[in-house]
Each structure stands twice: as C-alpha cells, then as structure tokens.
Amino acid sequence: MPEISRFFGIIIRMFFDDHDPPHLHAEYSGMKAVFDFRGNVVRGELGSQTATKLVREWIDLHILELEEDWKLARNGRELHKIEPLT
C-alpha cells in the first residue's frame, strides 16, 4: 500500500485495489484507522484525539489531491505524494 504522506508520526496510505467509497488509511503509534474524504472515521482508531484531528485537518487541506490519487489508484497508476502538515 503506497504511502502518500507522513507528518507528526502519522502515516497516510492508499491501496491500489481498494473498494468504494473513496478513503485513506492512517497509522499512528501502531494504531490504524480508515477515513473517508470528509474526515469521518470509517473503521478503527488512532488512539489519539490529536492525531485524529490532524488527519482531519490534512484531509480538508488536500481533498482535491486525495480525489486525484483515488482515481489514479483505481486505474492502477502511480500515486502522487501529498504535502504533509507542518
């Protein structure tokens, strides 16, 4: 699963052959969660409210890039890296 961003110890990934609706996988301190592109936690948890808020903020800032990467992933193409939070 390609890593598309990393910030503050949070790793963001997207699968190439994943199912709809569009979503991403986040990992923080060994905990994993799946977020939709509206920032909702679909499955799992990150074990930190701060990490969850940071992922939601990052999604809000990069929704267009996420949608583009989702299209690329669905077509089996290489994903673009997305700028981390700073």
C-alpha positions, -999 to 999 in steps of 0.1 A, spaced: 0 0 0 17 32 -11 25 59 14 12 92 2 21 114 32 38 114 66 36 140 93 39 142 131 43 104 133 12 98 112 15 77 80 -11 81 53 -16 53 27 -39 44 -1 -45 10 -16 -44 5 -54 -72 -21 -55 -94 -8 -27 -132 -6 -27 -155 24 -28 -163 48 -13 -130 67 -15 -110 66 16 -75 65 31 -56 45 57 -39 63 86 -15 48 111 -2 64 143 18 46 171 7 12 158 -30 21 157 -48 22 124 -79 39 111 -97 43 78 -110 78 70 -134 88 42 -126 120 24 -150 140 46 -128 131 76 -151 106 91 -135 75 108 -150 46 89 -131 19 108 -105 16 136 -90 43 157 -57 61 160 -57 61 198 -52 98 200 -77 126 195 -49 149 185 -38 125 157 -74 121 145 -78 159 144 -45 163 125 -56 137 99 -90 155 95 -72 189 91 -49 174 65 -78 158 46 -96 192 45 -65 209 31 -58 182 4 -92 169 -7 -86 176 -44 -52 158 -43 -68 129 -25 -96 126 -51 -69 126 -78 -49 99 -61 -80 78 -57 -86 80 -94 -50 71 -101 -52 42 -76 -84 28 -92 -66 28 -126 -35 11 -111 -13 41 -117 14 56 -95 1 79 -68 14 114 -61 29 123 -28 8 149 -9 24 176 12 24 169 50 11 192 77 39 214 90 
